[in-house]
């Protein structure tokens, strides 16, 4: 036994330290769980947004119907707008954007209709005044020819 010639130390078995690997694995698992939860949240938000867009389109449709009941003469302007909002071949995003403009579109259409009506009245008034001035002018010619 003198082969070693010194103190023999016994070192107890030390298990390897895996704490760094375990923490990394936990972090990765948490990140994946958060990623999945975030993905689920994004899907939920997407469907919520789609529902809101469909709701906006439906409200727009109701606004147009109400405007058409009040002003049937606007059907040539509002009906194509309504058809475009209802067209399933147009993307939901585009239809909802158009629907978000419905209130302004109806207001602008009404204002244009008022302006056109006012212009028509002014033209009629001018035509009547021109006709009465023409008739009055003929009467004046008669009066002048009689010498009175």
Buried (B, 14 or more C-beta within 10 A) or exposed (E): EEEEEEEEEEEEEEEEEEEEEEEEEEEEEEEEEEEEEEEEEEEEEEEEEEEEBBEBBEBBBEBBEEBBEEBEEBEEBBEEBBEEBBEEEEEBEEBBEBBBEBEEBBEEBBEEBEEEEEEEEEEEEEEEEEEEEEEEEEEEEEEEEEEE
